[in-house]
Amino acid sequence: MAIKQGEPAFEKFLSQTVSDWNKTGYVLQLETKYHIQHSKFAEDAHKAAK
């Protein structure tokens, strides 16, 4: 994701949100829900965030 420079509060919020998604496996859950094969990126991010 890209954000406009000079938006530190939004950058922090987005960073924390994506970190939470990785920790909880949210992206993997969405891939499963919508019958999408799990991406290597999402699997690796989830493993790294545990």
C-alpha atoms as an extended CHARMM CRD file, in Angstrom:
* protein
*
        50  EXT
         1         1  MET       CA              0.0000000000        0.0000000000        0.0000000000  PROA      1               0.0000000000
         2         2  ALA       CA              1.1160000000        3.5170000000       -0.6210000000  PROA      2               0.0000000000
         3         3  ILE       CA              0.3620000000        6.6150000000        1.3890000000  PROA      3               0.0000000000
         4         4  LYS       CA              1.1390000000       10.2780000000        0.9970000000  PROA      4               0.0000000000
         5         5  GLN       CA              4.3650000000       11.3540000000        2.7100000000  PROA      5               0.0000000000
         6         6  GLY       CA              3.9240000000       13.5650000000        5.7190000000  PROA      6               0.0000000000
         7         7  GLU       CA              1.0500000000       11.5710000000        7.2240000000  PROA      7               0.0000000000
         8         8  PRO       CA              2.7720000000        9.9500000000       10.2490000000  PROA      8               0.0000000000
         9         9  ALA       CA             -0.4300000000        9.1970000000       12.1560000000  PROA      9               0.0000000000
        10        10  PHE       CA             -1.9890000000        7.4340000000        9.1720000000  PROA      10              0.0000000000
        11        11  GLU       CA              1.2940000000        5.6290000000        8.4570000000  PROA      11              0.0000000000
        12        12  LYS       CA              1.3650000000        4.3230000000       12.0430000000  PROA      12              0.0000000000
        13        13  PHE       CA             -2.2980000000        3.2790000000       11.8820000000  PROA      13              0.0000000000
        14        14  LEU       CA             -1.8350000000        1.4550000000        8.5800000000  PROA      14              0.0000000000
        15        15  SER       CA              1.3450000000       -0.2510000000        9.7620000000  PROA      15              0.0000000000
        16        16  GLN       CA             -0.3730000000       -1.5000000000       12.9180000000  PROA      16              0.0000000000
        17        17  THR       CA             -3.4040000000       -2.6550000000       10.9530000000  PROA      17              0.0000000000
        18        18  VAL       CA             -1.3400000000       -4.6860000000        8.4920000000  PROA      18              0.0000000000
        19        19  SER       CA              0.7220000000       -6.1350000000       11.3520000000  PROA      19              0.0000000000
        20        20  ASP       CA             -2.4920000000       -7.2210000000       13.0670000000  PROA      20              0.0000000000
        21        21  TRP       CA             -3.7600000000       -8.7940000000        9.8280000000  PROA      21              0.0000000000
        22        22  ASN       CA             -0.5150000000      -10.7480000000        9.5370000000  PROA      22              0.0000000000
        23        23  LYS       CA             -0.5680000000      -11.9030000000       13.1710000000  PROA      23              0.0000000000
        24        24  THR       CA             -4.1910000000      -13.0000000000       13.1090000000  PROA      24              0.0000000000
        25        25  GLY       CA             -4.1030000000      -14.5510000000        9.6430000000  PROA      25              0.0000000000
        26        26  TYR       CA             -6.8720000000      -12.2350000000        8.4650000000  PROA      26              0.0000000000
        27        27  VAL       CA             -5.6330000000      -12.1710000000        4.8700000000  PROA      27              0.0000000000
        28        28  LEU       CA             -5.4990000000      -15.9740000000        4.8350000000  PROA      28              0.0000000000
        29        29  GLN       CA             -9.0550000000      -16.0530000000        6.2140000000  PROA      29              0.0000000000
        30        30  LEU       CA            -10.2450000000      -13.7780000000        3.4240000000  PROA      30              0.0000000000
        31        31  GLU       CA             -8.4960000000      -15.8910000000        0.8120000000  PROA      31              0.0000000000
        32        32  THR       CA            -10.2600000000      -18.9540000000        2.2060000000  PROA      32              0.0000000000
        33        33  LYS       CA            -13.6170000000      -17.1860000000        2.4120000000  PROA      33              0.0000000000
        34        34  TYR       CA            -13.4510000000      -16.1470000000       -1.2360000000  PROA      34              0.0000000000
        35        35  HSD       CA            -12.0380000000      -19.4990000000       -2.4210000000  PROA      35              0.0000000000
        36        36  ILE       CA             -8.6810000000      -18.0330000000       -3.3970000000  PROA      36              0.0000000000
        37        37  GLN       CA             -5.5910000000      -20.1910000000       -3.0830000000  PROA      37              0.0000000000
        38        38  HSD       CA             -3.4180000000      -18.9230000000       -0.2430000000  PROA      38              0.0000000000
        39        39  SER       CA             -0.6580000000      -16.7230000000       -1.5650000000  PROA      39              0.0000000000
        40        40  LYS       CA              2.9120000000      -17.4540000000       -0.5670000000  PROA      40              0.0000000000
        41        41  PHE       CA              3.2410000000      -13.8220000000        0.5190000000  PROA      41              0.0000000000
        42        42  ALA       CA              0.3070000000      -14.0510000000        2.9400000000  PROA      42              0.0000000000
        43        43  GLU       CA              1.4960000000      -17.3850000000        4.3220000000  PROA      43              0.0000000000
        44        44  ASP       CA              5.0460000000      -16.1080000000        4.8350000000  PROA      44              0.0000000000
        45        45  ALA       CA              3.8510000000      -12.8610000000        6.4230000000  PROA      45              0.0000000000
        46        46  HSD       CA              1.6400000000      -14.8070000000        8.8310000000  PROA      46              0.0000000000
        47        47  LYS       CA              4.4640000000      -17.1830000000        9.8120000000  PROA      47              0.0000000000
        48        48  ALA       CA              6.8620000000      -14.2770000000       10.3480000000  PROA      48              0.0000000000
        49        49  ALA       CA              4.3670000000      -12.3390000000       12.4800000000  PROA      49              0.0000000000
        50        50  LYS       CA              3.5740000000      -15.1450000000       14.9250000000  PROA      50              0.0000000000
